[in-house]
């Protein structure tokens, strides 16, 4: 019986693609005349899930990076790295972990390479986006949801 359940579970990558990308550098060319390059970097990550059909799921990892100095935006990058995944036979927490952690973890290196390349092509110094622990982010989001749900139930 356990072998039958395991055989029903499928997880595969159908396609990985760049869905959307935006790069803005509103302070050029003046920004290149500065000798001291120490911007404040803000990073925002989020992922979204769309069920295409019963077994096909699109996962989109959105990465936004803003570099600022003296309250001026030096560059702003927003990337939507997407993947089409076949996910079958998983339910509940297992499915949630695949969608919220495993798939973004697969997409991240592609997003990371694209961002680094295009920031450098924009004339800026090499940019290395550090690894992200999507398992920890997923677990933290689940804890926050549970706490919000408990708080909501207490009020009623």
Secondary structure in CASP SS format (residue, H / E / C, confidence):
PFRMAT SS
TARGET T0000
AUTHOR 0000-0000-0000
METHOD secondary structure of the structure
MODEL  1
X C 1.00
X H 1.00
X H 1.00
X H 1.00
X H 1.00
X H 1.00
X H 1.00
X H 1.00
X C 1.00
X E 1.00
X E 1.00
X E 1.00
X E 1.00
X E 1.00
X E 1.00
X E 1.00
X E 1.00
X E 1.00
X E 1.00
X E 1.00
X E 1.00
X E 1.00
X E 1.00
X E 1.00
X C 1.00
X C 1.00
X C 1.00
X C 1.00
X C 1.00
X H 1.00
X H 1.00
X H 1.00
X H 1.00
X C 1.00
X C 1.00
X C 1.00
X C 1.00
X C 1.00
X C 1.00
X E 1.00
X E 1.00
X E 1.00
X E 1.00
X E 1.00
X E 1.00
X E 1.00
X E 1.00
X E 1.00
X E 1.00
X E 1.00
X E 1.00
X C 1.00
X C 1.00
X C 1.00
X C 1.00
X E 1.00
X E 1.00
X E 1.00
X E 1.00
X E 1.00
X E 1.00
X E 1.00
X E 1.00
X E 1.00
X E 1.00
X E 1.00
X E 1.00
X E 1.00
X E 1.00
X C 1.00
X C 1.00
X E 1.00
X E 1.00
X E 1.00
X E 1.00
X E 1.00
X E 1.00
X E 1.00
X E 1.00
X E 1.00
X E 1.00
X E 1.00
X E 1.00
X E 1.00
X E 1.00
X E 1.00
X E 1.00
X E 1.00
X C 1.00
X C 1.00
X C 1.00
X H 1.00
X H 1.00
X H 1.00
X H 1.00
X H 1.00
X H 1.00
X H 1.00
X H 1.00
X H 1.00
X H 1.00
X H 1.00
X H 1.00
X H 1.00
X H 1.00
X H 1.00
X H 1.00
X H 1.00
X H 1.00
X H 1.00
X H 1.00
X H 1.00
X H 1.00
X H 1.00
X H 1.00
X H 1.00
X H 1.00
X H 1.00
X H 1.00
X H 1.00
X H 1.00
X C 1.00
X C 1.00
X C 1.00
X C 1.00
X C 1.00
X C 1.00
X C 1.00
X C 1.00
X C 1.00
X C 1.00
X C 1.00
X C 1.00
X H 1.00
X H 1.00
X H 1.00
X H 1.00
X H 1.00
X H 1.00
X H 1.00
X H 1.00
X H 1.00
X H 1.00
X H 1.00
X H 1.00
X H 1.00
X H 1.00
X H 1.00
X H 1.00
X H 1.00
X H 1.00
X H 1.00
X H 1.00
X H 1.00
X H 1.00
X C 1.00
END
